[in-house]
Amino acid sequence: MRSLAPEPSADAALGVLSPFRVQFYDCLYSRADALFELTDAVLCADGPVTSLVGPTLTAEHRRGHGAMYDAVNHGRLEPRRLRRLLAFTPLPRAAELARRPVPAHWTIVR
């Protein structure tokens, strides 16, 4: 009989990604919400992103394309903090994430 309980490795992978998302959001300090949604939209796109308008049509990007342009033009992030976050966060293997679907849109609760 096959168990429906999630495998520990999938839980561990999501346990790494969830704090990463919070820390990534903390790296953004101007137009943070719009930049975060744009990042989600780019990462959840079905294929390569060939224009800036494309991600605004996905479900992950809940704002209009005007907010996207505003985020790209006026959004700011802390490069040192982002670099440190990317360097020291262990990356889960793709096979671990493929076993368990990731929610289409995660929200940051402050």
N, C-alpha and C positions, 0 to 999 in steps of 0.2 A: 504494500500500500504506500502510495506516495503522499508525503506530508505537504500541506499548503503553507506551512510556516516559512517565512523568508530565511534564506541562508545567512549565516553570520557574516560572510564576506560582503554580501550586498549591504547589510546594515552598517558594516564598518566603512564601506565606500561612501555611503550617504552621510555617515557620521563625520567624515572628513569634508564633504562638499558643503554641508549646511553651515558650519562655522566659517568656511571659506567665503561663502556668499555674504555673510554678515561683515566679515573683515574687508571684503572687496568694497562693499557699500560704504564702509567707514573711510576708504581711500578717496572717495568722491566728496568734494566739498562745495561745489557750485553746480546747480542743476543736477543734483545727485539722483533724484528719482527718475528723471527723464533719461539720464545716461545709463542708469541701471536697467531700465526697461529696454532701452536700445540694445544693450549688451545681451540681455535675455533673448531678444528677438533675433539678433544675429546668430547666437549660438543655437537657437532652436529652428533656424531656417532649414527647409528641406534640401537645399543645395547651396552652391556658392552664392554669395551676395554680390551682385554686380552693380547695384546702385543703392544710394542711401534711402530712397523712397520704398524699396522692396520690403525691408523689415517693418516698416510702419503698417503694412497690410496684414501682418501676422497677429494672432490672438494674444501673444505675449506683450505686444506693444499696444497699450490701451489709449495712448495719446494720439493726437493728430500729427500730420507730418510737419506742421509748424513748430511743435514742441521738439521734434527731432532736430530740426535745423538750429533751433535755439540752443539745444544741448550741445550740438557739435560746435557751434560758434562760440558759446559763452561758458560751457561746462568746464570744470577744472577738476584735477585730481592731484594727489600727492605722489609723484613718481617714485621717490625713495621708498615710501611705505608700500606701494604696489609692487615694486621690484623685490622687496624683502618678503612680502607675502607670497609671491610667485616662486621665489627661490626656496623657501622653507616649508611649503605645503606639499606633503606627499601626494602624488597623483595616483588615484585608483586606476586599476587596469580596466579597459573597456569591457572585458568579459564580466567583470563584477557588476558593472552598472547595467549591462544588457539584461541581466536576470530579473531586475526589478525596475518597473517604469518610474521615471522621475516626474513629479507633477508638472503640468504644462507651465504653471506660473507660481513661483514661490514669492511670498510677500515678506518684507522685513517688518517686524513688529518692534517698535521702540517704546 
